[in-house]
Amino acid sequence: MKAIFVGIFCLVVNDIYADDAKNCISVGVSEKSKTLTNTCNELVNVYWCHTLNKKGYQSGLCGQKEKYFQMNDTLKPGKIKNNQYTLPLNSEIEFGACYGGHFSLKQVGMNGDYYCK
């Protein structure tokens, strides 16, 4: 009976994370900003924020306005997103990603947790 429960639990957990696409997003660096690149062959909805708490960079700062991730975009395969204010060079980038278009990711709490719809 215990083995059956463990097997069912594993199937449910795997199903919950089945649409997670975080492994499809690569963080890189361009001349003026960090970059987010969709390395998969599918449409990916990515949400992100950064840790640079300086004037001019507040719009993308993690954990404000009652949500953790502040920015989002849907990236086609191979698309590179860069922006010196929302992906600043001198910061850490936190992100989550799900397969699909806009709003396929739902934020949970204020620490970067999310699930894919």
Secondary structure, 3 states (H helix, E strand, C coil): CHHHHHHHHHHHHHHHCCCECHHHEEEEECCCEEEEEECCCCCEEEEEEECCCCCCCHHHECCECCECCCEEEEECCCCEEECCCCCECCCCEEEEEEECCCCCEEEECCCCEEEEC
